[in-house]
Amino acid sequence: MGKHTKSELCKRYSIAPRAVNVWLKKYNRNDLMNTKVKVETKDEISRIKALQKEIK
């Protein structure tokens, strides 16, 4: 879990940076063009909950 730059996400998910920019423009999300975005998969959420339970 965390915040990642577009370039980090592109590398992590093998997506071309140009594709991300096209998607952001297509869905009129220019506000995300130069920001960090948070990505959480179901596995990440489950792992976080397990760790939080373990801490308690």
Backbone as XML, in Angstrom:
<?xml version="1.0"?>
<chain id="A" units="angstrom">
  <residue number="1" name="MET">
    <atom name="N" x="0.846" y="-1.170" z="0.000"/>
    <atom name="CA" x="0.000" y="0.000" z="0.000"/>
    <atom name="C" x="0.889" y="1.229" z="0.000"/>
  </residue>
  <residue number="2" name="GLY">
    <atom name="N" x="0.474" y="2.235" z="-0.689"/>
    <atom name="CA" x="1.238" y="3.462" z="-0.678"/>
    <atom name="C" x="0.936" y="4.301" z="-1.888"/>
  </residue>
  <residue number="3" name="LYS">
    <atom name="N" x="1.650" y="5.398" z="-1.958"/>
    <atom name="CA" x="1.479" y="6.282" z="-3.095"/>
    <atom name="C" x="2.651" y="6.082" z="-4.032"/>
  </residue>
  <residue number="4" name="HIS">
    <atom name="N" x="2.351" y="6.058" z="-5.304"/>
    <atom name="CA" x="3.371" y="5.822" z="-6.309"/>
    <atom name="C" x="3.259" y="6.865" z="-7.413"/>
  </residue>
  <residue number="5" name="THR">
    <atom name="N" x="4.367" y="7.156" z="-8.044"/>
    <atom name="CA" x="4.336" y="8.046" z="-9.188"/>
    <atom name="C" x="3.835" y="7.265" z="-10.399"/>
  </residue>
  <residue number="6" name="LYS">
    <atom name="N" x="3.446" y="8.009" z="-11.428"/>
    <atom name="CA" x="3.008" y="7.347" z="-12.652"/>
    <atom name="C" x="4.111" y="6.450" z="-13.184"/>
  </residue>
  <residue number="7" name="SER">
    <atom name="N" x="5.346" y="6.919" z="-13.167"/>
    <atom name="CA" x="6.441" y="6.112" z="-13.711"/>
    <atom name="C" x="6.642" y="4.830" z="-12.910"/>
  </residue>
  <residue number="8" name="GLU">
    <atom name="N" x="6.470" y="4.890" z="-11.588"/>
    <atom name="CA" x="6.593" y="3.685" z="-10.759"/>
    <atom name="C" x="5.486" y="2.686" z="-11.097"/>
  </residue>
  <residue number="9" name="LEU">
    <atom name="N" x="4.258" y="3.181" z="-11.272"/>
    <atom name="CA" x="3.148" y="2.301" z="-11.613"/>
    <atom name="C" x="3.316" y="1.697" z="-12.996"/>
  </residue>
  <residue number="10" name="CYS">
    <atom name="N" x="3.794" y="2.508" z="-13.927"/>
    <atom name="CA" x="4.010" y="2.002" z="-15.289"/>
    <atom name="C" x="5.020" y="0.868" z="-15.272"/>
  </residue>
  <residue number="11" name="LYS">
    <atom name="N" x="6.077" y="1.054" z="-14.515"/>
    <atom name="CA" x="7.110" y="0.024" z="-14.422"/>
    <atom name="C" x="6.562" y="-1.220" z="-13.722"/>
  </residue>
  <residue number="12" name="ARG">
    <atom name="N" x="5.844" y="-1.011" z="-12.630"/>
    <atom name="CA" x="5.314" y="-2.118" z="-11.834"/>
    <atom name="C" x="4.325" y="-2.973" z="-12.627"/>
  </residue>
  <residue number="13" name="TYR">
    <atom name="N" x="3.457" y="-2.322" z="-13.421"/>
    <atom name="CA" x="2.418" y="-3.038" z="-14.146"/>
    <atom name="C" x="2.699" y="-3.166" z="-15.645"/>
  </residue>
  <residue number="14" name="SER">
    <atom name="N" x="3.907" y="-2.819" z="-16.051"/>
    <atom name="CA" x="4.327" y="-2.906" z="-17.461"/>
    <atom name="C" x="3.358" y="-2.177" z="-18.399"/>
  </residue>
  <residue number="15" name="ILE">
    <atom name="N" x="3.057" y="-0.944" z="-18.039"/>
    <atom name="CA" x="2.166" y="-0.103" z="-18.838"/>
    <atom name="C" x="2.991" y="1.051" z="-19.400"/>
  </residue>
  <residue number="16" name="ALA">
    <atom name="N" x="2.770" y="1.374" z="-20.640"/>
    <atom name="CA" x="3.473" y="2.490" z="-21.266"/>
    <atom name="C" x="2.995" y="3.807" z="-20.642"/>
  </residue>
  <residue number="17" name="PRO">
    <atom name="N" x="3.927" y="4.692" z="-20.292"/>
    <atom name="CA" x="3.531" y="5.991" z="-19.712"/>
    <atom name="C" x="2.550" y="6.753" z="-20.603"/>
  </residue>
  <residue number="18" name="ARG">
    <atom name="N" x="2.720" y="6.629" z="-21.894"/>
    <atom name="CA" x="1.815" y="7.305" z="-22.836"/>
    <atom name="C" x="0.382" y="6.807" z="-22.644"/>
  </residue>
  <residue number="19" name="ALA">
    <atom name="N" x="0.214" y="5.520" z="-22.395"/>
    <atom name="CA" x="-1.118" y="4.954" z="-22.196"/>
    <atom name="C" x="-1.794" y="5.564" z="-20.968"/>
  </residue>
  <residue number="20" name="VAL">
    <atom name="N" x="-1.046" y="5.731" z="-19.904"/>
    <atom name="CA" x="-1.608" y="6.323" z="-18.685"/>
    <atom name="C" x="-2.062" y="7.753" z="-18.972"/>
  </residue>
  <residue number="21" name="ASN">
    <atom name="N" x="-1.225" y="8.512" z="-19.671"/>
    <atom name="CA" x="-1.591" y="9.891" z="-20.004"/>
    <atom name="C" x="-2.840" y="9.939" z="-20.873"/>
  </residue>
  <residue number="22" name="VAL">
    <atom name="N" x="-2.960" y="9.008" z="-21.820"/>
    <atom name="CA" x="-4.142" y="8.949" z="-22.676"/>
    <atom name="C" x="-5.379" y="8.653" z="-21.832"/>
  </residue>
  <residue number="23" name="TRP">
    <atom name="N" x="-5.277" y="7.703" z="-20.899"/>
    <atom name="CA" x="-6.412" y="7.364" z="-20.029"/>
    <atom name="C" x="-6.817" y="8.561" z="-19.173"/>
  </residue>
  <residue number="24" name="LEU">
    <atom name="N" x="-5.825" y="9.241" z="-18.615"/>
    <atom name="CA" x="-6.134" y="10.398" z="-17.773"/>
    <atom name="C" x="-6.850" y="11.482" z="-18.574"/>
  </residue>
  <residue number="25" name="LYS">
    <atom name="N" x="-6.387" y="11.719" z="-19.791"/>
    <atom name="CA" x="-7.042" y="12.716" z="-20.639"/>
    <atom name="C" x="-8.423" y="12.236" z="-21.070"/>
  </residue>
  <residue number="26" name="LYS">
    <atom name="N" x="-8.538" y="10.950" z="-21.424"/>
    <atom name="CA" x="-9.813" y="10.388" z="-21.874"/>
    <atom name="C" x="-10.891" y="10.540" z="-20.813"/>
  </residue>
  <residue number="27" name="TYR">
    <atom name="N" x="-10.522" y="10.302" z="-19.557"/>
    <atom name="CA" x="-11.483" y="10.381" z="-18.471"/>
    <atom name="C" x="-11.461" y="11.735" z="-17.769"/>
  </residue>
  <residue number="28" name="ASN">
    <atom name="N" x="-10.863" y="12.714" z="-18.456"/>
    <atom name="CA" x="-10.826" y="14.097" z="-17.969"/>
    <atom name="C" x="-10.275" y="14.201" z="-16.552"/>
  </residue>
  <residue number="29" name="ARG">
    <atom name="N" x="-9.176" y="13.497" z="-16.300"/>
    <atom name="CA" x="-8.549" y="13.518" z="-14.979"/>
    <atom name="C" x="-7.191" y="14.223" z="-15.044"/>
  </residue>
  <residue number="30" name="ASN">
    <atom name="N" x="-7.192" y="15.416" z="-15.629"/>
    <atom name="CA" x="-5.965" y="16.193" z="-15.727"/>
    <atom name="C" x="-5.409" y="16.541" z="-14.350"/>
  </residue>
  <residue number="31" name="ASP">
    <atom name="N" x="-6.268" y="16.501" z="-13.336"/>
    <atom name="CA" x="-5.813" y="16.760" z="-11.976"/>
    <atom name="C" x="-4.824" y="15.697" z="-11.498"/>
  </residue>
  <residue number="32" name="LEU">
    <atom name="N" x="-4.809" y="14.534" z="-12.138"/>
    <atom name="CA" x="-3.889" y="13.457" z="-11.746"/>
    <atom name="C" x="-2.618" y="13.410" z="-12.592"/>
  </residue>
  <residue number="33" name="MET">
    <atom name="N" x="-2.514" y="14.294" z="-13.561"/>
    <atom name="CA" x="-1.385" y="14.235" z="-14.495"/>
    <atom name="C" x="-0.026" y="14.311" z="-13.783"/>
  </residue>
  <residue number="34" name="ASN">
    <atom name="N" x="0.105" y="15.136" z="-12.777"/>
    <atom name="CA" x="1.399" y="15.299" z="-12.109"/>
    <atom name="C" x="1.315" y="15.019" z="-10.622"/>
  </residue>
  <residue number="35" name="THR">
    <atom name="N" x="0.480" y="14.075" z="-10.252"/>
    <atom name="CA" x="0.324" y="13.749" z="-8.841"/>
    <atom name="C" x="0.624" y="12.275" z="-8.609"/>
  </residue>
  <residue number="36" name="LYS">
    <atom name="N" x="0.712" y="11.925" z="-7.350"/>
    <atom name="CA" x="0.870" y="10.525" z="-6.985"/>
    <atom name="C" x="-0.515" y="9.931" z="-6.811"/>
  </residue>
  <residue number="37" name="VAL">
    <atom name="N" x="-0.662" y="8.674" z="-7.172"/>
    <atom name="CA" x="-1.937" y="7.990" z="-7.002"/>
    <atom name="C" x="-1.735" y="6.779" z="-6.111"/>
  </residue>
  <residue number="38" name="LYS">
    <atom name="N" x="-2.782" y="6.392" z="-5.437"/>
    <atom name="CA" x="-2.720" y="5.276" z="-4.507"/>
    <atom name="C" x="-3.355" y="4.057" z="-5.149"/>
  </residue>
  <residue number="39" name="VAL">
    <atom name="N" x="-2.626" y="2.949" z="-5.139"/>
    <atom name="CA" x="-3.138" y="1.717" z="-5.723"/>
    <atom name="C" x="-3.150" y="0.653" z="-4.645"/>
  </residue>
  <residue number="40" name="GLU">
    <atom name="N" x="-4.307" y="0.058" z="-4.441"/>
    <atom name="CA" x="-4.426" y="-1.022" z="-3.470"/>
    <atom name="C" x="-5.137" y="-2.186" z="-4.139"/>
  </residue>
  <residue number="41" name="THR">
    <atom name="N" x="-4.478" y="-3.317" z="-4.178"/>
    <atom name="CA" x="-5.121" y="-4.515" z="-4.702"/>
    <atom name="C" x="-5.795" y="-5.234" z="-3.542"/>
  </residue>
  <residue number="42" name="LYS">
    <atom name="N" x="-6.641" y="-6.194" z="-3.849"/>
    <atom name="CA" x="-7.306" y="-6.967" z="-2.797"/>
    <atom name="C" x="-6.276" y="-7.678" z="-1.928"/>
  </residue>
  <residue number="43" name="ASP">
    <atom name="N" x="-5.197" y="-8.161" z="-2.551"/>
    <atom name="CA" x="-4.138" y="-8.831" z="-1.801"/>
    <atom name="C" x="-3.458" y="-7.871" z="-0.837"/>
  </residue>
  <residue number="44" name="GLU">
    <atom name="N" x="-3.206" y="-6.639" z="-1.301"/>
    <atom name="CA" x="-2.565" y="-5.647" z="-0.441"/>
    <atom name="C" x="-3.467" y="-5.290" z="0.735"/>
  </residue>
  <residue number="45" name="ILE">
    <atom name="N" x="-4.752" y="-5.132" z="0.479"/>
    <atom name="CA" x="-5.692" y="-4.790" z="1.542"/>
    <atom name="C" x="-5.766" y="-5.916" z="2.569"/>
  </residue>
  <residue number="46" name="SER">
    <atom name="N" x="-5.821" y="-7.165" z="2.088"/>
    <atom name="CA" x="-5.859" y="-8.317" z="2.998"/>
    <atom name="C" x="-4.596" y="-8.383" z="3.836"/>
  </residue>
  <residue number="47" name="ARG">
    <atom name="N" x="-3.464" y="-8.148" z="3.221"/>
    <atom name="CA" x="-2.171" y="-8.187" z="3.932"/>
    <atom name="C" x="-2.111" y="-7.087" z="4.988"/>
  </residue>
  <residue number="48" name="ILE">
    <atom name="N" x="-2.580" y="-5.914" z="4.664"/>
    <atom name="CA" x="-2.586" y="-4.792" z="5.616"/>
    <atom name="C" x="-3.470" y="-5.121" z="6.810"/>
  </residue>
  <residue number="49" name="LYS">
    <atom name="N" x="-4.659" y="-5.677" z="6.545"/>
    <atom name="CA" x="-5.572" y="-6.029" z="7.640"/>
    <atom name="C" x="-4.951" y="-7.106" z="8.536"/>
  </residue>
  <residue number="50" name="ALA">
    <atom name="N" x="-4.283" y="-8.073" z="7.924"/>
    <atom name="CA" x="-3.631" y="-9.122" z="8.705"/>
    <atom name="C" x="-2.522" y="-8.531" z="9.578"/>
  </residue>
  <residue number="51" name="LEU">
    <atom name="N" x="-1.743" y="-7.629" z="9.020"/>
    <atom name="CA" x="-0.663" y="-7.009" z="9.795"/>
    <atom name="C" x="-1.220" y="-6.134" z="10.926"/>
  </residue>
  <residue number="52" name="GLN">
    <atom name="N" x="-2.295" y="-5.402" z="10.632"/>
    <atom name="CA" x="-2.905" y="-4.590" z="11.672"/>
    <atom name="C" x="-3.435" y="-5.457" z="12.806"/>
  </residue>
  <residue number="53" name="LYS">
    <atom name="N" x="-4.029" y="-6.592" z="12.470"/>
    <atom name="CA" x="-4.545" y="-7.517" z="13.479"/>
    <atom name="C" x="-3.390" y="-8.090" z="14.296"/>
  </residue>
  <residue number="54" name="GLU">
    <atom name="N" x="-2.286" y="-8.400" z="13.614"/>
    <atom name="CA" x="-1.112" y="-8.938" z="14.284"/>
    <atom name="C" x="-0.526" y="-7.929" z="15.264"/>
  </residue>
  <residue number="55" name="ILE">
    <atom name="N" x="-0.533" y="-6.665" z="14.895"/>
    <atom name="CA" x="-0.005" y="-5.608" z="15.761"/>
    <atom name="C" x="-0.837" y="-5.477" z="17.028"/>
  </residue>
  <residue number="56" name="LYS">
    <atom name="N" x="-2.167" y="-5.570" z="16.874"/>
    <atom name="CA" x="-3.067" y="-5.449" z="18.028"/>
    <atom name="C" x="-2.837" y="-6.604" z="18.975"/>
  </residue>
</chain>
